[in-house]
Amino acid sequence: MSKVTRRAGVWLWRWRRSPLRRTSDVVEAWILLVAWVLALAGGLLAGLVTAGAMQQSAQHVRERSRPVSAVLKPGTTQADARPTSGAVVWGTVRWSEPDGSTHTGRTRVPATATPGSHVTVWTDGHGTLMPPPASAADTAFQSVLGGLWAGTATVGLVIGGAKLVQSRLDRRRFDQWAEEWARVDTRWGRKTG
């Protein structure tokens, strides 16, 4: 008998008929089988659904936002601009919507922009500033990462739940074993422990 066959026999012992097999062993085998199937299918489904939802949300943001040319207000200087990173700073800009209305707001602008220069800002079409939409590559990366996290979390929850049930079954089996030993020990006329 090869090593692989012996390992498979040990792994599948709960499924074989044996006078030592208990009902709880069969229940545990079914719970573990169902848990692994749910973990794999549920993890895959959760990952795909999450990635799809993130892609759809990013697409919705891209469709809703539009670039607008704005002027960096002359009163804004690098001293009043709160830095966000080395490449961008906060600045006050003024822009006009297609309907002719003029708006003013604070947004991130390039650190090299000087007051009075034109910068591109993103609005939602109703005069509200918003961050620039993520590129297709960034969206794809974030969606894949989100899908992996969701799938992993689902697998972890299902397997963790199965292990919790398995530990409860083990505790119950140990209690039953202790009771059986107590009965046998009493029959022999002595008490252990």
C-alpha angles and dihedrals in degrees: 000000000000126000092249092053091049091049091049089050091053092045094050098040093116091063097052124086112255135154088232095054112106130203089250089058091057091045090050092049092052092045092052093046093049091044093054093047091048092045094053097041094038093046092050092046094046091049094049094045092048093047091048093048091050091049091049092048092050091048090052090052091049091051093047098047127072134183118249129186111239136178121236105235114250091230091064115095132174088254093063094040112098107223118238098175138335093275102045138037134184114265140165115248136184123211140166125231121221089257089062098253116138121221136188127200147144120259141147114283132178112280089231094058115111125211110277094026123123118251132177116244130178124235135178093234093259096079097268118130117230136175117269112272118257117260120252090255093051091047092050092049093048092047093051091047092048091048091051091050093048093047093047092048091050093049090047093051094048095045091043090053091049091050090050091053089046092053090050090051090049091051090050091049091049090051091049090047091052091050092049091049090049090054093047092045092050090051089055090053101248139086124226127208 
